[in-house]
Amino acid sequence: MAERYDSRFETARAPAHARADIDAGLRSYMLRVYNYMASGVLLTGIIALLTSTSPMVASLLYNITPDGILVGYTTLGMVAAFSPLAFVMIISFGINRLSVTTTQALFWTFAAVMGLSLSSIMFIYTGGSVAKIFFITAAMFTSLSLWGYTTKKDLTGWGSFLFMGLVGIIIASVVNMFVASSVMEFAISIIGVLIFAGLTAYDTQKIKEMYYEGDSSDTTTKKAVMGALRLYLDFINMFLMMLRLFGNRN
């Protein structure tokens, strides 16, 4: 049976100047991941804010009362709400066949469509509450991702546990759409914060391990975009769970 290749062992045996080159390349790669991720979140926030503050655009997506209360979605709003999933599927399963330009374009389009989808929270929660929870989540995410990047602990064992937890909260969320239990929603939100906090550290370590100094520029860029997508989803989902727990509703 062939042994699994681990680039960390190769790095440890490499000469000092080679290790320095690898470390510099890894830092550059991770910086690209974080830049893509942060830019995607920023684009999402801008689109969400512009959509929620434009009555004409908002009316295309939502049914809103004269006093600004969201009471439902239009057909276009339902499409906007579920279309980000299609982009995630296309990028995830087509990454090997897509060109770099197409991959980048799909990521930015995904972030923009997520902005349309998330604009609904501006009608549900107060603006100050959304801003406060966003910065709290950003601080949590930064700490957890930094720990995942620097820790010597192998987080591979977390993967199956976190995946099962993620599947569990998805199923519970679907059930609660019909049950509409506030207790279940509270439990889902607490567990969700823990799951996505763990995924932030786990994904950061796995993204770091994806780096290979021998990759072409195109391959490195694709890996950076995929890594940014994973961290973006961790951040957004942790933010939404935190908002459910601590957000002040309109």
Secondary structure, 3 states (H helix, E strand, C coil): CCCCCCHHHHHHHCCHHHHHHHHHHHHHHHHHHHHHHHHHHHHHHHHHHHHHCCHHHHHHHEEECCCCCEEEECHHHHHHHHHHHHHHHHHHHHCCCCCHHHHHHHHHHHHHHHHHHHCCHHHHECHHHHHHHHHHHHHHHHHHHHHHHHCCCCCCCHHHHHHHHHHHHHHHHHHHHHHCCHHHHHHHHHHHHHHHHHHHHHHHHHHHHHCCCCCCHHHHHHHHHHHHHHHHHHHHHHHHHHHHHHCCEC
